[in-house]
């Protein structure tokens, strides 16, 4: 006895356990582990691989692992095991089939000629002429099965409309009538449909034995189907979908598959209906116009739009030497900024946000931004950003009781800044979080809890946000350090990249570095956590203190350690930092930048004053 993995069994077990699930690729995640129930609070920590059957609880205090067969046993879910011996089918005796007049008469009423009826040996019962008989011959002309169909079937009166000779091998109908030239095979769902196509002088037509959901014939006819250059699927057209497509794309994924176009059904359900109403030309057109089914995730390179990267939509960081190397942050990109704690990586990110607010898209619409700040209160982030926008010329300086200089922004300046970005700058409201931030937006909605990524998607759609800042990775994760942290990080970054590509936006992600000895330069491998973080993103910037001789003039330096788009990297972009207005820049134009909210007033500066 053995067991073959079936998706339906895993889903069936989940249903039997009343478990909420969601699927990622070939992994089925349970909301709660069936063994430990998530400890009463941990969610989405249990999964079953639909290919291998391996299951695992990611909670270290539980850690249950094993195979799905064991899982089913533990929760009393019945499985069907494969017999040690393959099922044995009857061998039908060779018989001479006589096509009777009633068969000819019935099929003629369906638009099928006597020639085709006799060619395929269709007949009726000797004593039951209302029982149409379809003999199934294999490619060697051996009678393998017989299908019976009641021509006078009445629903509610008769138990069955169609059935097969018991214990006979399931194969395709019409295999023995296919020619030696295996260039194209046409497959229909019903036998009368295949006869309709064959009646139009089209070679190599077969039909499946048991409808769209029955694939028992595949092991016995695989080599036969595989011998054809291409397969044309002429299933039934129901609810906007052609049947048999799923059956063939899963069973023969490597074959060139075509499907009859919806418009060539001419409003009818199947080939026989088309034949009766529109004739053979419509059948031939349907077959000849069939379109190739594209391979998932594959497209022709010639169909890819040729683009000039310089003309693609991007947001400049506003730091000249950085933009010189990277061109700006392009839509669809995810950028990681890393640096040691307290050295200013969040300040660099907010500077880029400020500069983005001062730019417009290709249509001239000013950009909108969204910020998640997991460590700073929202008022702290706002004050930092407002100082950068205001610039030193709009900052009030004073001395506190300890003799230290402090900085503030006049109310009228704050009002100008607020009006300028009023409907373009948004921040995640940490006070609205009623539970842990979750990765799965759909589950969050069902739970009535707040989802960071779900909120980001909503903000993108509703406010046309084009640049998102997530500060930082660890605070954004719903993960306990006792669990598999690296996997949670990898899943989160994959989800962030998916959002960036799906909505054509740019996302900046702040990540802490690994602990390193003093003096060791940061690189792409310095980001703490899973290697998938930097593998998945497009651009990695490091921000660190400048220890060179010019450190009094340039307090920090930026390194571009990964640049997937152009490959340009740099390791020593020196920038200065203003303690007064928190600005970061590498030249006078950036230090003295005047943002849009101040462009309508006289903001001329004394050029003799130093920028800081």
C-alpha positions as CSV (number, residue, x, y, z in Angstrom):
1,X,0.0,0.0,0.0
2,X,1.2,3.5,-0.7
3,X,-0.1,7.1,-0.9
4,X,0.0,9.7,-3.7
5,X,-0.2,13.3,-2.6
6,X,-3.5,15.0,-3.6
7,X,-4.3,18.7,-3.1
8,X,-7.9,17.8,-2.4
9,X,-6.9,15.7,0.6
10,X,-5.0,18.5,2.2
11,X,-7.8,20.9,1.6
12,X,-10.3,18.3,2.8
13,X,-8.4,17.9,6.1
14,X,-8.4,21.7,6.6
15,X,-12.2,21.8,6.0
16,X,-12.7,18.9,8.4
17,X,-10.7,20.8,11.1
18,X,-12.6,24.1,10.3
19,X,-9.2,25.6,9.7
20,X,-8.7,28.9,7.8
21,X,-6.0,28.6,5.2
22,X,-4.2,30.5,2.5
23,X,-1.9,29.4,-0.2
24,X,1.5,30.6,-1.3
25,X,2.7,28.7,-4.3
26,X,2.7,25.0,-3.4
27,X,2.5,25.7,0.3
28,X,-0.8,25.7,2.2
29,X,-0.6,27.7,5.4
30,X,-3.0,27.1,8.3
31,X,-4.0,30.0,10.4
32,X,-3.4,28.0,13.5
33,X,-1.3,24.9,14.0
34,X,-3.6,21.9,14.5
35,X,-1.3,20.5,17.3
36,X,-0.6,23.6,19.4
37,X,-3.3,26.0,18.2
38,X,-0.6,28.7,17.8
39,X,-0.2,28.9,21.5
40,X,-3.4,30.8,21.5
41,X,-1.9,33.8,19.7
42,X,0.6,32.9,17.0
43,X,-0.9,32.8,13.5
44,X,0.2,31.3,10.1
45,X,3.0,29.3,11.7
46,X,1.9,25.9,10.2
47,X,2.1,24.8,6.6
48,X,1.8,21.7,4.4
49,X,3.8,21.4,1.2
50,X,1.3,20.2,-1.5
51,X,4.1,18.4,-3.5
52,X,6.2,16.6,-0.9
53,X,3.5,16.3,1.9
54,X,6.0,17.7,4.5
55,X,4.3,19.7,7.3
56,X,5.9,21.9,10.0
57,X,4.9,24.1,12.8
58,X,7.4,27.1,13.0
59,X,6.8,27.7,16.7
60,X,9.9,26.5,18.6
61,X,7.7,25.4,21.5
62,X,5.8,23.1,19.3
63,X,8.0,22.3,16.3
64,X,5.8,19.4,15.0
65,X,7.1,18.0,11.7
66,X,6.2,15.1,9.6
67,X,4.4,13.9,6.5
68,X,0.8,14.6,5.6
69,X,-0.1,10.9,6.0
70,X,0.9,11.2,9.7
71,X,-1.1,14.5,10.0
72,X,-4.2,12.8,8.6
73,X,-3.7,9.8,11.0
74,X,-3.3,12.1,14.0
75,X,-6.6,13.8,13.3
76,X,-8.5,10.8,12.0
77,X,-8.9,12.0,8.4
78,X,-9.4,9.0,6.1
79,X,-7.1,8.7,3.0
80,X,-7.3,6.5,0.0
81,X,-4.1,4.5,-0.4
82,X,-2.9,3.1,-3.7
83,X,-3.3,-0.6,-4.1
84,X,-0.1,-2.7,-4.3
85,X,-1.4,-4.1,-7.6
86,X,-2.5,-1.9,-10.4
87,X,-6.1,-2.2,-11.3
88,X,-6.7,-4.9,-13.8
89,X,-9.1,-4.1,-16.7
90,X,-11.2,-6.5,-18.7
91,X,-10.0,-7.5,-22.2
92,X,-13.0,-7.3,-24.6
93,X,-13.3,-10.0,-27.2
94,X,-12.8,-9.0,-30.8
95,X,-16.2,-8.6,-32.4
96,X,-17.5,-7.5,-35.8
97,X,-19.5,-4.4,-35.2
98,X,-22.5,-3.8,-37.6
99,X,-23.7,-0.2,-37.8
100,X,-27.4,-0.3,-37.6
101,X,-29.9,2.1,-39.3
102,X,-31.1,3.5,-36.0
103,X,-27.6,4.8,-35.2
104,X,-27.3,6.3,-38.7
105,X,-30.7,7.9,-38.3
106,X,-30.0,9.4,-34.8
107,X,-26.6,10.8,-35.8
108,X,-28.0,12.2,-39.0
109,X,-30.5,14.1,-36.8
110,X,-27.4,15.6,-35.2
111,X,-25.9,16.7,-38.5
112,X,-23.4,13.8,-38.8
113,X,-23.2,11.8,-42.1
114,X,-23.7,8.1,-42.5
115,X,-20.1,7.8,-43.8
116,X,-18.7,9.1,-40.6
117,X,-21.1,7.0,-38.5
118,X,-20.0,3.8,-40.2
119,X,-16.3,4.9,-40.3
120,X,-16.3,5.0,-36.5
121,X,-18.4,1.9,-36.1
122,X,-21.2,3.6,-34.2
123,X,-24.2,1.4,-33.6
124,X,-27.2,0.7,-31.4
125,X,-28.2,-2.3,-29.3
126,X,-29.7,-5.4,-31.1
127,X,-32.8,-5.3,-28.9
128,X,-32.5,-1.8,-27.5
129,X,-32.3,0.6,-30.4
130,X,-32.5,3.6,-28.1
131,X,-29.0,2.7,-26.8
132,X,-26.3,4.3,-28.9
133,X,-23.0,2.5,-28.6
134,X,-19.5,4.1,-29.1
135,X,-16.7,1.6,-29.4
136,X,-13.3,2.8,-28.1
137,X,-10.4,1.3,-30.1
138,X,-6.8,2.0,-29.2
139,X,-4.2,3.1,-31.7
140,X,-3.6,-0.6,-32.6
141,X,-7.3,-1.0,-33.4
142,X,-8.0,-3.1,-30.4
143,X,-11.4,-2.8,-28.9
144,X,-10.8,-1.5,-25.4
145,X,-14.1,-0.1,-24.1
146,X,-17.7,0.7,-25.1
147,X,-19.7,3.7,-24.0
148,X,-23.5,3.6,-24.0
149,X,-25.8,6.6,-24.4
150,X,-29.6,6.7,-24.1
151,X,-30.9,8.6,-27.1
152,X,-34.3,9.1,-25.4
153,X,-33.0,10.1,-22.0
154,X,-35.4,11.9,-19.7
155,X,-34.1,13.6,-16.6
156,X,-36.0,12.4,-13.6
157,X,-37.2,9.3,-15.3
158,X,-33.9,7.6,-16.2
159,X,-31.1,7.0,-13.8
160,X,-28.2,7.4,-16.2
161,X,-27.7,9.0,-19.6
162,X,-24.3,7.6,-20.3
163,X,-22.1,4.8,-18.9
164,X,-19.2,2.5,-19.8
165,X,-18.8,-1.2,-20.1
166,X,-17.7,-2.2,-16.6
167,X,-14.0,-2.6,-15.7
168,X,-12.7,-1.5,-19.1
169,X,-9.6,0.7,-19.6
170,X,-10.4,4.4,-20.1
171,X,-8.9,5.7,-23.4
172,X,-9.6,8.4,-25.9
173,X,-12.3,7.9,-28.5
174,X,-11.2,7.8,-32.1
175,X,-7.5,6.8,-31.6
176,X,-7.7,4.1,-34.3
177,X,-8.9,6.6,-36.9
178,X,-6.0,9.0,-36.5
179,X,-3.5,9.1,-39.4
180,X,0.2,8.3,-39.3
181,X,0.9,12.0,-39.8
182,X,1.0,13.3,-36.2
183,X,1.1,17.0,-36.8
184,X,-2.1,18.1,-35.1
185,X,-4.6,16.4,-32.7
186,X,-8.0,17.9,-32.1
187,X,-9.6,17.0,-28.7
188,X,-13.3,17.4,-27.9
189,X,-15.2,16.7,-24.7
190,X,-18.0,14.5,-26.1
191,X,-18.0,11.7,-28.7
192,X,-20.7,13.4,-30.8
193,X,-18.6,16.5,-30.9
194,X,-15.5,14.6,-32.2
195,X,-17.7,13.0,-34.9
196,X,-18.9,16.4,-35.8
197,X,-15.3,17.7,-36.4
198,X,-14.3,14.5,-38.2
199,X,-17.4,14.8,-40.5
200,X,-15.8,18.1,-41.8
201,X,-12.9,16.1,-43.3
202,X,-10.6,17.0,-40.5
203,X,-8.1,14.3,-39.5
204,X,-6.9,13.2,-36.1
205,X,-9.9,14.0,-33.9
206,X,-10.5,12.3,-30.5
207,X,-12.6,12.9,-27.5
208,X,-12.1,12.3,-23.8
209,X,-14.0,9.4,-22.2
210,X,-15.4,10.9,-19.1
211,X,-15.8,14.7,-19.3
212,X,-13.6,17.6,-18.3
213,X,-12.8,16.5,-14.8
214,X,-11.9,12.8,-15.5
215,X,-8.2,12.3,-16.2
216,X,-8.1,8.5,-15.7
217,X,-7.3,8.1,-19.4
218,X,-4.1,10.1,-19.3
219,X,-1.7,7.3,-18.2
220,X,-2.9,5.0,-20.9
221,X,-2.9,7.6,-23.7
222,X,0.0,9.8,-22.7
223,X,2.5,8.6,-25.2
224,X,-0.2,8.7,-28.0
225,X,-1.0,12.4,-27.2
226,X,2.6,13.2,-26.7
227,X,3.5,12.0,-30.2
228,X,1.6,14.9,-31.8
229,X,3.2,18.2,-32.6
230,X,0.4,20.3,-31.3
231,X,-3.0,19.8,-29.5
232,X,-6.1,21.8,-30.4
233,X,-8.6,21.9,-27.5
234,X,-12.2,22.1,-28.8
235,X,-14.0,21.6,-25.5
236,X,-17.5,22.9,-24.5
237,X,-17.8,26.7,-24.1
238,X,-19.4,27.2,-20.8
239,X,-19.6,30.4,-18.6
240,X,-16.9,32.1,-20.7
241,X,-14.5,29.2,-20.4
242,X,-13.5,26.3,-22.7
243,X,-13.5,23.0,-20.9
244,X,-10.6,20.6,-21.0
245,X,-8.0,23.5,-21.0
246,X,-7.1,22.9,-17.4
247,X,-7.0,19.2,-17.9
248,X,-4.5,19.4,-20.7
249,X,-2.3,22.3,-19.4
250,X,-1.7,20.3,-16.2
251,X,-1.3,16.9,-17.9
252,X,0.7,18.0,-20.9
253,X,2.4,21.3,-19.8
254,X,5.3,20.8,-22.3
255,X,3.2,20.4,-25.4
256,X,2.2,23.1,-27.8
257,X,-1.5,23.6,-26.8
258,X,-4.1,25.6,-28.7
259,X,-7.7,26.4,-27.8
260,X,-10.6,27.4,-30.0
261,X,-11.3,31.1,-29.6
262,X,-14.5,32.1,-27.8
263,X,-15.8,34.1,-30.8
264,X,-15.5,31.0,-33.0
265,X,-18.2,29.2,-31.0
266,X,-20.6,31.7,-32.5
267,X,-22.6,31.7,-29.4
268,X,-23.0,27.9,-29.3
269,X,-21.9,25.5,-26.7
270,X,-20.0,22.8,-28.6
271,X,-18.8,21.5,-31.9
272,X,-22.0,19.7,-32.7
273,X,-24.2,22.7,-32.1
274,X,-21.9,24.8,-34.4
275,X,-22.1,22.1,-37.1
276,X,-25.9,21.9,-37.0
277,X,-26.4,25.7,-37.2
278,X,-23.5,27.0,-39.2
279,X,-22.0,24.0,-41.1
280,X,-18.5,22.6,-41.8
281,X,-16.9,25.9,-42.7
282,X,-17.5,27.2,-39.2
283,X,-16.0,24.1,-37.7
284,X,-12.9,24.4,-39.9
285,X,-12.5,28.1,-39.1
286,X,-12.7,27.3,-35.4
287,X,-10.0,24.7,-35.6
288,X,-7.7,26.7,-37.9
289,X,-8.1,29.9,-35.9
290,X,-7.3,28.2,-32.6
291,X,-4.9,30.3,-30.5
292,X,-1.9,29.0,-28.7
293,X,-2.2,28.8,-24.9
294,X,0.6,30.9,-23.4
295,X,3.0,29.3,-20.9
296,X,2.5,30.8,-17.5
297,X,5.2,33.3,-16.7
298,X,6.7,33.1,-20.2
299,X,6.3,35.6,-23.0
300,X,8.1,36.3,-26.3
301,X,11.0,38.7,-26.0
302,X,9.8,40.4,-29.2
303,X,6.6,41.4,-27.3
304,X,8.5,43.1,-24.6
305,X,8.3,46.9,-25.0
306,X,11.6,48.5,-25.9
307,X,12.3,51.3,-23.4
308,X,14.9,54.0,-22.8
309,X,15.8,53.6,-19.1
310,X,16.6,57.3,-18.8
311,X,13.0,58.1,-19.8
312,X,11.4,55.6,-17.4
313,X,9.6,57.2,-14.5
314,X,11.8,57.6,-11.5
315,X,12.2,59.8,-8.4
316,X,15.5,61.5,-7.9
317,X,17.0,61.2,-4.4
318,X,18.0,64.8,-4.6
319,X,21.6,63.9,-3.8
320,X,23.5,64.7,-6.9
321,X,26.3,62.1,-6.7
322,X,23.9,59.3,-5.8
323,X,21.6,60.2,-8.7
324,X,24.6,60.3,-10.9
325,X,25.2,56.6,-10.3
326,X,21.7,55.2,-10.0
327,X,19.7,57.7,-12.1
328,X,17.1,57.9,-9.3
329,X,14.7,55.4,-7.7
330,X,12.7,53.8,-10.5
331,X,9.1,52.7,-10.2
332,X,8.9,49.0,-9.4
333,X,12.1,49.1,-7.4
334,X,12.7,48.2,-3.7
335,X,15.6,50.0,-2.1
336,X,17.3,49.0,1.1
337,X,19.1,51.6,3.2
338,X,21.3,50.2,6.0
339,X,23.6,51.7,8.5
340,X,24.6,51.5,12.1
341,X,22.2,52.6,14.8
342,X,22.3,56.4,15.3
343,X,24.3,57.2,12.2
344,X,21.5,58.7,10.2
345,X,19.9,56.1,7.8
346,X,16.4,57.3,8.7
347,X,17.5,60.9,8.2
348,X,18.7,60.0,4.7
349,X,15.4,58.3,4.0
350,X,13.3,61.3,5.1
351,X,15.5,63.6,3.0
352,X,14.7,61.4,0.0
353,X,11.0,61.7,1.0
354,X,11.2,65.5,1.2
355,X,12.9,65.6,-2.2
356,X,10.2,63.3,-3.7
357,X,7.5,65.7,-2.5
358,X,9.2,68.4,-4.6
359,X,9.0,66.4,-7.8
360,X,6.2,65.5,-10.3
361,X,5.5,62.4,-12.4
362,X,5.7,62.3,-16.2
363,X,2.2,63.9,-16.5
364,X,3.2,66.8,-14.2
365,X,1.3,65.6,-11.1
366,X,3.2,66.1,-7.8
367,X,4.2,62.9,-6.1
368,X,2.4,61.5,-3.1
369,X,4.2,59.5,-0.3
370,X,3.4,57.1,2.5
371,X,5.6,56.4,5.5
372,X,5.6,53.7,8.2
373,X,7.8,54.6,11.1
374,X,7.9,51.8,13.6
375,X,10.4,53.4,16.0
376,X,9.6,57.1,15.9
377,X,6.2,58.6,17.0
378,X,4.4,60.3,14.1
379,X,5.0,63.8,15.4
380,X,8.8,63.1,15.7
381,X,9.0,62.0,12.1
382,X,6.9,65.0,10.9
383,X,9.1,67.4,12.8
384,X,12.3,65.9,11.3
385,X,10.8,66.0,7.8
386,X,9.5,69.6,8.3
387,X,12.9,70.8,9.4
388,X,14.5,69.3,6.2
389,X,11.9,71.0,4.1
390,X,12.1,74.3,5.9
391,X,15.9,74.7,5.7
392,X,18.0,76.7,8.0
393,X,16.7,80.0,6.7
394,X,13.2,79.1,8.2
395,X,14.4,77.7,11.5
396,X,14.4,79.6,14.7
397,X,17.4,79.0,16.9
398,X,17.5,79.4,20.7
399,X,19.5,78.3,23.7
400,X,18.0,76.1,26.4
401,X,18.6,76.1,30.1
402,X,21.6,73.9,29.7
403,X,23.3,76.2,27.2
404,X,22.6,74.0,24.2
405,X,21.3,75.4,20.9
406,X,17.8,74.2,20.0
407,X,15.8,74.6,16.8
408,X,12.1,75.2,16.1
409,X,9.9,76.1,13.1
410,X,7.6,79.1,13.2
411,X,3.9,78.4,13.0
412,X,3.5,80.2,9.7
413,X,6.2,78.1,8.2
414,X,4.6,74.9,9.5
415,X,1.3,76.1,8.0
416,X,2.9,76.6,4.6
417,X,4.5,73.1,4.7
418,X,1.2,71.5,5.8
419,X,-0.7,73.2,2.9
420,X,2.0,72.1,0.5
421,X,1.9,68.4,1.2
422,X,-1.6,68.3,2.7
423,X,-3.1,65.7,0.3
424,X,0.1,64.1,-0.7
425,X,1.9,62.9,2.4
426,X,0.5,60.1,4.6
427,X,1.9,58.1,7.6
428,X,0.8,54.8,9.1
429,X,-1.2,55.5,12.3
430,X,0.5,53.3,14.9
431,X,-2.3,54.2,17.4
432,X,-4.8,52.3,15.2
433,X,-3.0,49.0,15.6
434,X,-5.3,46.7,17.7
435,X,-3.0,43.7,17.4
436,X,0.2,42.6,15.8
437,X,0.9,43.8,12.3
438,X,0.1,41.0,9.8
439,X,1.6,40.1,6.5
440,X,-1.7,39.0,4.9
441,X,-4.0,41.8,4.2
442,X,-7.0,39.6,3.4
443,X,-6.7,37.8,6.8
444,X,-6.3,41.1,8.5
445,X,-9.6,42.3,7.1
446,X,-11.3,39.2,8.3
447,X,-9.8,39.5,11.7
448,X,-10.6,43.2,12.0
449,X,-7.0,43.9,12.7
450,X,-4.6,46.3,11.0
451,X,-2.3,45.1,8.2
452,X,0.7,47.1,7.3
453,X,1.0,45.8,3.8
454,X,-2.8,45.9,3.3
455,X,-2.8,49.5,4.5
456,X,0.0,50.3,2.0
457,X,-1.9,48.8,-0.8
458,X,-5.0,50.8,0.1
459,X,-3.0,54.0,0.3
460,X,-1.5,53.4,-3.1
461,X,-4.9,52.8,-4.7
462,X,-6.8,55.6,-2.9
463,X,-4.2,58.4,-2.7
464,X,-2.0,57.5,-5.8
465,X,1.0,57.1,-3.6
466,X,4.2,56.5,-5.6
467,X,6.9,56.3,-3.0
468,X,6.7,54.3,0.3
469,X,9.1,54.3,3.2
470,X,9.1,51.4,5.6
471,X,11.3,52.2,8.7
472,X,12.2,49.6,9.6
473,X,12.1,45.9,8.7
474,X,12.1,44.4,12.2
475,X,9.3,46.6,13.6
476,X,7.2,45.9,10.4
477,X,7.3,42.1,11.1
478,X,4.7,40.1,13.0
479,X,7.3,37.7,14.3
480,X,8.6,36.3,17.5
481,X,12.4,35.8,17.8
482,X,11.7,32.3,18.9
483,X,10.2,31.5,15.4
484,X,11.9,31.3,12.1
485,X,12.9,34.9,11.8
486,X,14.7,34.6,8.5
487,X,11.7,33.1,6.8
488,X,9.4,35.9,8.0
489,X,11.9,38.4,6.7
490,X,12.1,36.7,3.3
491,X,8.3,36.5,3.1
492,X,7.9,40.2,4.0
493,X,10.5,41.4,1.4
494,X,8.9,39.2,-1.3
495,X,5.5,40.8,-0.5
496,X,7.0,44.3,-0.6
497,X,8.6,43.6,-4.0
498,X,5.3,42.2,-5.3
499,X,3.5,45.4,-4.3
500,X,6.2,47.5,-5.9
501,X,5.9,45.7,-9.2
502,X,2.1,45.2,-9.1
503,X,1.4,48.9,-8.5
504,X,4.4,50.4,-10.2
505,X,5.6,52.2,-7.1
506,X,9.0,52.6,-5.4
507,X,9.6,51.4,-1.9
508,X,12.4,52.2,0.5
509,X,13.1,49.7,3.3
510,X,15.3,50.6,6.3
511,X,17.2,47.6,7.6
512,X,19.7,47.2,10.5
513,X,23.1,45.9,9.7
514,X,24.8,42.9,11.2
515,X,27.2,43.6,14.1
516,X,30.7,44.4,12.7
517,X,33.9,45.5,14.1
518,X,34.7,49.2,14.1
519,X,36.3,50.3,10.8
520,X,34.7,47.5,8.7
521,X,32.9,49.0,5.7
522,X,29.3,47.9,5.2
523,X,28.3,46.1,2.1
524,X,25.3,44.2,0.6
525,X,25.9,41.3,2.9
526,X,25.9,43.5,6.0
527,X,22.1,43.7,6.2
528,X,21.0,41.7,9.3
529,X,18.8,38.7,8.7
530,X,18.0,36.6,5.7
531,X,20.1,36.8,2.6
532,X,16.9,37.0,0.6
533,X,16.5,40.6,1.8
534,X,19.3,41.9,-0.4
535,X,18.9,39.2,-3.1
536,X,15.3,40.3,-3.7
537,X,15.7,44.1,-3.7
538,X,17.0,46.2,-6.5
539,X,19.2,48.8,-4.8
540,X,21.2,48.7,-1.6
541,X,22.6,51.9,0.0
542,X,24.8,52.1,3.1
543,X,25.0,55.2,5.2
544,X,27.9,55.6,7.7
545,X,30.1,58.1,9.5
546,X,33.0,59.6,7.6
547,X,36.3,59.0,9.4
548,X,38.5,60.5,6.8
549,X,40.5,63.7,7.1
550,X,37.6,65.8,5.7
551,X,35.1,64.5,8.3
552,X,34.6,68.1,9.6
553,X,33.3,69.2,6.2
554,X,31.5,66.0,5.3
555,X,30.2,64.1,8.3
556,X,28.8,61.0,6.5
557,X,29.3,59.0,3.4
558,X,26.9,56.9,1.2
559,X,27.9,53.7,-0.6
560,X,25.9,52.2,-3.4
561,X,26.7,48.5,-2.9
562,X,24.1,46.9,-5.2
563,X,22.5,48.4,-8.3
564,X,20.6,45.8,-10.2
565,X,19.3,48.2,-12.9
566,X,22.6,49.7,-14.2
567,X,25.3,47.9,-12.3
568,X,26.9,51.3,-11.3
569,X,28.2,51.2,-7.7
570,X,30.1,53.6,-5.6
571,X,31.8,53.4,-2.2
572,X,32.6,56.9,-1.1
573,X,30.0,59.5,-1.7
574,X,30.7,62.2,0.9
575,X,27.8,64.2,2.3
576,X,27.4,66.9,4.9
577,X,24.7,67.0,7.6
578,X,23.1,70.1,9.1
579,X,22.3,69.8,12.8
580,X,20.1,72.9,12.4
581,X,17.7,71.6,9.7
582,X,18.7,67.9,9.5
583,X,19.4,68.2,5.8
584,X,21.8,65.9,4.0
585,X,23.6,67.1,0.8
586,X,26.9,67.1,-1.1
587,X,26.8,70.6,-2.5
588,X,25.5,74.1,-2.0
589,X,22.5,73.6,-4.3
590,X,21.3,70.7,-2.1
591,X,22.1,72.5,1.2
592,X,20.2,75.6,0.1
593,X,17.4,73.9,-1.7
594,X,14.1,75.9,-1.6
595,X,11.1,73.6,-1.7
596,X,7.8,74.3,-3.5
597,X,6.0,75.6,-0.4
598,X,8.3,78.6,-0.3
599,X,8.6,79.3,-4.0
600,X,5.9,82.0,-3.9
601,X,7.7,84.2,-1.4
602,X,11.0,86.0,-1.3
603,X,13.5,83.5,0.1
604,X,16.7,85.1,-1.1
605,X,19.7,84.3,1.2
606,X,22.8,86.1,2.0
607,X,25.3,84.2,-0.2
608,X,28.1,85.0,2.2
609,X,26.5,82.9,5.0
610,X,27.7,79.3,5.3
611,X,25.1,76.7,4.4
612,X,25.1,75.3,7.9
